[in-house]
Amino acid sequence: MRVEFPHKFQAQRHNAQAVAPASSGRSVKSGRKKTVELTPGQVAFAKKMNIPLERYAKEVAKLDTRSA
């Protein structure tokens, strides 16, 4: 399968875009990660839906903390 579709098995992603999530207004310092890395698909989806990347990254961060 890897021989027939080498583009499907790329070892590294070079097109990821890091975006800092929007602040919630609180200045409480925590040990959480302060940046969220969005995949190219997530960036394209946010742009298509006219959602600011910071807002989309904030929602992605929320989902990550819920699943962790």
C-alpha positions as CSV (number, residue, x, y, z in Angstrom):
1,M,0.0,0.0,0.0
2,R,2.8,2.4,0.9
3,V,4.5,1.7,-2.5
4,E,1.3,2.5,-4.5
5,F,0.3,5.6,-2.5
6,P,3.4,7.2,-1.1
7,H,1.8,10.6,-0.8
8,K,-0.7,9.2,1.7
9,F,2.1,8.1,4.1
10,Q,4.2,11.3,4.5
11,A,6.3,11.2,7.6
12,Q,6.1,14.9,8.5
13,R,3.6,17.6,8.1
14,H,5.2,20.9,7.0
15,N,2.0,22.9,6.4
16,A,0.7,23.2,10.0
17,Q,0.1,26.6,11.3
18,A,0.4,27.5,15.0
19,V,-2.1,30.0,16.3
20,A,-2.4,31.3,19.9
21,P,-5.9,30.9,21.3
22,A,-7.8,34.0,22.2
23,S,-7.7,35.1,25.8
24,S,-10.7,34.6,28.0
25,G,-10.1,37.8,29.9
26,R,-8.6,36.0,32.9
27,S,-5.0,36.4,33.8
28,V,-4.7,33.2,35.8
29,K,-1.5,31.4,35.0
30,S,-1.7,27.7,34.4
31,G,0.5,25.0,33.1
32,R,-1.5,24.6,29.9
33,K,-0.1,24.9,26.4
34,K,-0.5,28.4,25.1
35,T,-0.5,27.6,21.4
36,V,-2.6,25.4,19.2
37,E,-1.3,23.9,16.0
38,L,-4.0,23.8,13.3
39,T,-3.7,21.4,10.4
40,P,-4.0,22.8,6.9
41,G,-7.5,21.2,6.7
42,Q,-8.6,23.1,9.9
43,V,-7.2,26.3,8.5
44,A,-9.0,25.8,5.2
45,F,-12.2,25.0,7.0
46,A,-12.0,28.1,9.2
47,K,-11.3,30.3,6.2
48,K,-14.2,28.8,4.2
49,M,-16.6,29.3,7.1
50,N,-15.3,32.9,7.7
51,I,-14.2,32.1,11.3
52,P,-11.2,34.0,12.6
53,L,-8.2,31.6,13.2
54,E,-7.8,32.7,16.8
55,R,-11.5,31.9,17.6
56,Y,-11.3,28.5,15.9
57,A,-8.0,27.7,17.7
58,K,-9.7,28.6,21.0
59,E,-12.5,26.1,20.3
60,V,-10.0,23.4,19.3
61,A,-8.1,24.0,22.5
62,K,-11.4,23.6,24.5
63,L,-12.0,20.3,22.8
64,D,-8.5,19.1,23.5
65,T,-8.8,19.9,27.2
66,R,-12.1,18.0,27.4
67,S,-10.8,14.9,25.7
68,A,-7.6,14.9,27.9
